[in-house]
Amino acid sequence: MASRIGAVTADCADPRRPAALWRAAPGFETEEEGDDRVLFRNPDGDPWLGFQPVPEGKVAKNRVHLDLLPIDGEWRDEAAGLEGPGAALVRNIDERPDEAHWLMRDPEGNEFCCVWQRPVPERTGRPGRRVGARPRRPPRAPPFAVIPTKGESLHREDR
């Protein structure tokens, strides 16, 4: 028996709020938009990205989130470009030697990351890595306080 992931779907109060953000993300194309769901087609194939309304609000940190790997251009530009349509920068995370990322939230509070990956040898086969590109250090976290939402913790062991 074999399966594939057809879509990653996020629950939200109003699917059109996060849809405005993801419509601005390069590469995603609106496939379907209505009161009951918004669905974006991934031009590279599966999985698609969907948003559906649910009556309850978000009360805790997401157990699953998306990692955006910019195809071309700077990851900082990608993160900054998503702020206009409603994303919020939460914090910069630079704990690994091979990558750093901005933790961000969409207008409904769903977390996602904009990832900067340092070049590694081609043999690793990990997507999103550019071989031979000159690594650039990501900026340090901005001078603002991160205030966790209800039910969220900033302690490493709780993440």
Backbone as numpy.savetxt, mean C-alpha at the origin, in Angstrom:
# Nx Ny Nz CAx CAy CAz Cx Cy Cz
-5.42 -30.14 -6.93 -6.26 -28.97 -6.93 -5.37 -27.72 -6.93
-5.69 -26.74 -7.74 -4.91 -25.51 -7.83 -5.84 -24.31 -7.79
-5.37 -23.24 -7.21 -6.14 -21.99 -7.13 -5.22 -20.82 -7.40
-5.81 -19.68 -7.66 -5.06 -18.44 -7.81 -5.83 -17.34 -7.11
-5.14 -16.30 -6.72 -5.81 -15.15 -6.09 -6.34 -14.26 -7.20
-7.64 -14.10 -7.24 -8.27 -13.29 -8.28 -8.35 -11.82 -7.89
-8.59 -11.57 -6.59 -8.71 -10.18 -6.12 -8.36 -10.12 -4.64
-7.86 -8.98 -4.23 -7.68 -8.65 -2.83 -8.74 -7.59 -2.56
-9.63 -7.86 -1.60 -10.76 -6.98 -1.36 -10.71 -6.43 0.06
-10.87 -5.14 0.19 -10.87 -4.47 1.50 -12.28 -4.05 1.86
-12.65 -4.25 3.11 -13.93 -3.77 3.62 -13.80 -2.29 3.95
-14.89 -1.55 3.76 -14.86 -0.11 4.06 -16.30 0.39 4.21
-16.44 1.60 4.73 -17.77 2.19 4.88 -18.31 2.65 3.52
-17.47 3.29 2.75 -17.86 3.82 1.44 -16.77 3.47 0.43
-17.02 2.54 -0.48 -15.97 2.10 -1.40 -15.43 3.20 -2.32
-16.16 4.28 -2.48 -15.69 5.35 -3.37 -14.58 6.19 -2.73
-14.50 6.21 -1.38 -13.43 6.99 -0.72 -12.05 6.41 -1.02
-11.78 5.14 -0.75 -10.46 4.60 -1.12 -10.28 4.49 -2.62
-11.37 4.40 -3.37 -11.28 4.28 -4.83 -10.62 5.51 -5.43
-10.89 6.69 -4.87 -10.25 7.91 -5.39 -8.74 7.83 -5.26
-8.26 7.25 -4.17 -6.82 7.08 -3.96 -6.25 6.09 -4.96
-6.85 4.93 -5.08 -6.28 3.89 -5.94 -6.44 4.20 -7.41
-7.39 5.05 -7.75 -7.51 5.50 -9.14 -6.29 6.33 -9.52
-5.70 7.03 -8.53 -4.53 7.85 -8.77 -3.24 7.04 -8.78
-3.27 5.82 -8.24 -2.06 4.98 -8.21 -1.77 4.51 -9.64
-0.59 4.78 -10.13 -0.25 4.39 -11.50 -0.42 2.89 -11.72
-1.05 2.56 -12.83 -1.18 1.16 -13.21 -2.55 0.57 -12.97
-3.32 1.08 -12.00 -4.63 0.51 -11.73 -5.68 1.16 -12.63
-6.56 0.35 -13.18 -7.62 0.85 -14.05 -8.96 0.43 -13.47
-9.91 1.36 -13.42 -11.23 1.05 -12.87 -11.94 0.08 -13.79
-12.36 -1.03 -13.23 -13.10 -2.05 -13.98 -14.60 -1.93 -13.71
-14.96 -1.69 -12.46 -16.37 -1.62 -12.08 -16.51 -0.66 -10.90
-17.51 0.19 -10.92 -17.74 1.10 -9.80 -19.23 1.25 -9.56
-19.63 0.95 -8.35 -21.03 1.05 -7.97 -21.15 1.22 -6.47
-22.39 1.26 -5.97 -22.60 1.41 -4.53 -22.17 0.17 -3.76
-22.21 -0.99 -4.42 -21.91 -2.24 -3.71 -20.45 -2.67 -3.80
-19.66 -2.08 -4.70 -18.23 -2.36 -4.76 -17.55 -1.53 -5.83
-16.24 -1.39 -5.65 -15.39 -0.76 -6.67 -14.27 -1.76 -6.92
-14.01 -2.03 -8.19 -13.03 -3.05 -8.57 -12.03 -2.45 -9.55
-10.74 -2.66 -9.25 -9.66 -2.17 -10.11 -8.94 -3.35 -10.76
-8.69 -3.21 -12.03 -7.97 -4.23 -12.79 -6.48 -3.95 -12.69
-5.74 -5.00 -12.46 -4.28 -4.93 -12.45 -3.83 -5.20 -13.88
-3.17 -4.24 -14.54 -2.77 -4.44 -15.94 -1.78 -5.60 -16.13
-1.12 -6.00 -15.03 -0.19 -7.13 -15.12 -0.89 -8.47 -14.93
-2.20 -8.46 -14.77 -2.94 -9.70 -14.54 -3.53 -9.72 -13.15
-3.49 -10.87 -12.51 -4.05 -11.02 -11.16 -3.05 -10.57 -10.13
-3.44 -10.23 -8.94 -4.83 -10.08 -8.49 -5.38 -8.68 -8.77
-6.69 -8.61 -8.80 -7.36 -7.33 -8.91 -7.48 -6.75 -7.51
-7.91 -5.50 -7.40 -8.07 -4.83 -6.13 -9.51 -4.36 -6.01
-10.16 -4.72 -4.89 -11.56 -4.37 -4.72 -11.85 -3.73 -3.37
-12.94 -2.98 -3.31 -13.41 -2.37 -2.07 -14.91 -2.61 -1.99
-15.36 -3.07 -0.83 -16.79 -3.36 -0.65 -17.27 -2.76 0.67
-18.53 -2.27 0.69 -19.03 -1.66 1.92 -19.43 -2.72 2.95
-19.18 -2.40 4.21 -19.64 -3.22 5.33 -20.20 -2.27 6.37
-21.15 -2.73 7.19 -21.77 -1.81 8.16 -20.87 -1.43 9.33
-19.96 -2.31 9.73 -19.11 -2.01 10.89 -17.87 -1.24 10.47
-17.36 -0.42 11.37 -16.16 0.36 11.11 -14.90 -0.42 11.44
-13.77 0.12 11.03 -12.48 -0.50 11.33 -12.16 -0.27 12.80
-11.78 -1.34 13.51 -11.50 -1.21 14.94 -10.09 -1.62 15.32
-9.34 -2.25 14.44 -7.99 -2.71 14.76 -7.09 -2.62 13.53
-5.82 -2.86 13.73 -4.85 -2.87 12.64 -5.20 -3.97 11.64
-4.97 -3.69 10.36 -5.20 -4.70 9.33 -4.29 -5.89 9.56
-4.81 -7.09 9.34 -3.98 -8.29 9.42 -3.29 -8.55 8.08
-3.81 -7.99 7.00 -3.23 -8.10 5.66 -3.16 -6.70 5.09
-2.07 -6.38 4.38 -1.98 -5.08 3.75 -1.27 -5.22 2.41
-1.36 -4.19 1.59 -0.72 -4.17 0.28 0.64 -3.50 0.37
1.60 -3.99 -0.39 2.90 -3.36 -0.56 2.99 -2.86 -1.99
3.10 -1.55 -2.18 3.25 -0.98 -3.51 4.73 -0.93 -3.85
5.09 -1.47 -5.00 6.46 -1.43 -5.50 6.45 -0.57 -6.75
6.86 0.69 -6.67 6.84 1.56 -7.85 7.62 0.94 -9.01
7.01 0.92 -10.18 7.61 0.31 -11.37 8.65 1.24 -11.97
8.32 2.51 -12.03 9.29 3.48 -12.53 9.19 4.74 -11.68
10.24 5.48 -11.62 10.24 6.68 -10.80 10.66 6.38 -9.37
10.61 7.39 -8.55 11.04 7.32 -7.16 9.91 6.88 -6.25
10.21 6.05 -5.29 9.19 5.61 -4.33 8.70 6.78 -3.49
9.58 7.76 -3.24 9.15 8.94 -2.47 8.13 9.74 -3.27
8.33 9.82 -4.60 7.36 10.51 -5.45 6.03 9.77 -5.45
6.10 8.45 -5.48 4.88 7.64 -5.44 4.12 7.90 -4.15
4.81 7.87 -3.01 4.16 8.10 -1.72 3.57 9.51 -1.67
4.33 10.51 -2.11 3.85 11.89 -2.10 2.65 12.06 -3.03
2.68 11.38 -4.18 1.58 11.48 -5.13 0.29 10.87 -4.62
0.37 9.96 -3.67 -0.83 9.33 -3.11 -1.43 10.15 -1.97
-0.68 11.12 -1.46 -1.21 11.97 -0.40 -2.34 12.86 -0.90
-2.19 13.40 -2.11 -3.21 14.29 -2.68 -4.59 13.66 -2.74
-4.70 12.42 -3.25 -6.02 11.79 -3.31 -6.49 11.20 -1.99
-5.75 11.39 -0.90 -6.30 10.97 0.38 -5.47 10.04 1.24
-4.31 9.59 0.79 -3.48 8.73 1.63 -2.79 9.59 2.70
-2.50 8.97 3.82 -1.79 9.66 4.90 -0.51 8.92 5.21
0.60 9.66 5.31 1.86 9.06 5.74 1.77 8.81 7.23
2.10 7.60 7.65 2.06 7.26 9.07 3.47 7.30 9.65
4.38 6.52 9.06 5.76 6.56 9.52 6.67 5.87 8.52
7.95 6.22 8.59 8.98 5.60 7.76 9.57 4.43 8.54
9.71 3.30 7.89 10.27 2.11 8.53 11.51 1.70 7.74
12.66 1.75 8.40 13.93 1.43 7.75 14.71 0.51 8.69
14.26 -0.75 8.78 14.86 -1.70 9.71 15.64 -2.81 9.03
15.53 -2.93 7.72 16.18 -4.02 7.00 17.24 -3.46 6.05
18.30 -4.22 5.80 19.34 -3.72 4.90 18.92 -3.71 3.44
17.88 -4.46 3.07 17.49 -4.56 1.67 16.28 -3.73 1.28
15.58 -3.09 2.24 14.43 -2.27 1.89 14.04 -1.32 3.01
13.28 -0.31 2.62 12.67 0.62 3.57 11.29 0.93 3.00
10.39 1.43 3.82 9.07 1.75 3.29 8.35 2.76 4.16
7.39 3.43 3.51 6.47 4.31 4.22 5.23 3.51 4.54
4.85 3.48 5.81 3.55 2.94 6.20 2.56 4.06 5.95
1.48 3.76 5.23 0.49 4.77 4.87 -0.90 4.24 5.18
-1.90 5.13 5.16 -3.30 4.75 5.35 -4.13 5.37 4.25
-5.12 4.61 3.78 -6.05 5.15 2.80 -7.13 5.95 3.55
-8.06 6.61 2.85 -9.07 7.44 3.53 -9.96 6.67 4.50
-10.05 5.35 4.36 -10.86 4.54 5.27 -10.04 3.98 6.43
-8.74 4.31 6.48 -7.90 3.83 7.57 -7.17 2.53 7.30
-7.33 1.95 6.10 -6.64 0.70 5.76 -5.17 0.99 5.51
-4.29 0.20 6.15 -2.86 0.39 6.00 -2.34 -0.22 4.70
-1.33 0.42 4.13 -0.59 -0.13 3.00 0.80 0.47 3.05
1.73 -0.08 2.29 3.10 0.40 2.30 3.56 0.78 0.90
4.38 1.81 0.84 5.07 2.17 -0.39 6.53 1.79 -0.15
7.01 0.78 -0.87 8.28 0.13 -0.57 9.41 0.61 -1.46
10.56 0.82 -0.86 11.80 1.13 -1.58 12.72 -0.05 -1.38
13.07 -0.72 -2.46 13.94 -1.90 -2.36 15.31 -1.58 -2.92
16.31 -1.91 -2.14 17.69 -1.72 -2.59 18.01 -2.82 -3.59
18.82 -2.53 -4.59 19.16 -3.53 -5.59 19.86 -4.75 -4.98
19.47 -5.91 -5.48 20.12 -7.17 -5.09 20.43 -7.94 -6.36
21.27 -8.93 -6.31 21.57 -9.71 -7.52 20.32 -10.32 -8.14
20.32 -10.43 -9.45 19.19 -10.93 -10.23 18.74 -12.32 -9.77
19.63 -13.13 -9.30 19.31 -14.52 -8.98 18.27 -14.68 -7.88
18.00 -13.64 -7.11 17.02 -13.78 -6.03 15.62 -13.93 -6.58
15.36 -13.34 -7.73 14.04 -13.47 -8.35 12.93 -12.74 -7.62
13.25 -11.88 -6.67 12.20 -11.16 -5.96 11.70 -10.01 -6.82
10.38 -9.84 -6.93 9.83 -8.78 -7.77 10.14 -7.40 -7.24
10.21 -6.44 -8.14 10.37 -5.05 -7.77 11.80 -4.60 -7.56
12.75 -5.48 -7.69 14.14 -5.11 -7.46 14.78 -4.70 -8.78
15.50 -3.61 -8.77 16.20 -3.16 -9.97 17.68 -3.45 -9.80
18.21 -4.26 -10.68 19.62 -4.63 -10.60 20.45 -3.52 -11.24
21.53 -3.15 -10.58 22.44 -2.15 -11.14 22.07 -0.72 -10.84
20.90 -0.48 -10.27 20.52 0.89 -9.95 21.30 1.35 -8.72
21.64 2.61 -8.70 22.38 3.15 -7.56 21.42 3.32 -6.38
21.71 2.66 -5.26 20.80 2.78 -4.12 20.80 4.20 -3.56
19.64 4.65 -3.15 19.49 5.95 -2.50 18.86 5.73 -1.15
19.40 6.36 -0.15 18.86 6.21 1.19 17.51 6.91 1.27
16.54 6.25 1.88 15.25 6.91 2.07 15.36 7.99 3.14
14.45 8.94 3.12 14.49 9.97 4.15 14.12 9.38 5.50
14.58 9.98 6.53 14.19 9.56 7.88 12.76 10.02 8.11
12.15 9.44 9.11 10.77 9.78 9.43 10.64 11.27 9.70
9.54 11.87 9.26 9.34 13.30 9.49 9.16 13.60 10.98
9.38 14.85 11.36 9.27 15.20 12.78 7.83 15.41 13.21
7.04 14.35 13.22 5.69 14.44 13.75 5.42 13.19 14.58
4.50 13.29 15.47 4.19 12.17 16.35 3.25 11.22 15.65
3.45 9.95 15.86 2.55 8.94 15.35 1.60 8.59 16.48
0.34 8.84 16.26 -0.66 8.56 17.29 -1.46 7.36 16.83
-1.34 6.23 17.54 -2.05 5.03 17.11 -3.55 5.22 17.19
-4.27 4.59 16.26 -5.73 4.61 16.31 -6.19 3.61 17.35
-7.44 3.62 17.67 -8.00 2.75 18.70 -7.64 1.29 18.41
-7.10 0.60 19.39 -6.77 -0.81 19.24 -5.43 -1.07 18.58
-4.66 -0.03 18.27 -3.40 -0.19 17.56 -2.24 0.05 18.52
-1.15 -0.65 18.32 0.02 -0.50 19.19 1.23 -0.15 18.36
2.14 0.62 18.94 3.38 0.95 18.25 4.52 0.04 18.68
4.26 -0.90 19.57 5.30 -1.81 20.03 5.61 -2.84 18.95
6.90 -3.06 18.68 7.34 -3.96 17.62 6.68 -5.34 17.73
6.61 -5.90 18.93 6.08 -7.25 19.07 4.58 -7.33 18.77
3.89 -6.19 18.75 2.46 -6.18 18.45 2.18 -5.95 16.99
3.20 -5.64 16.19 2.98 -5.35 14.77 2.92 -6.61 13.98
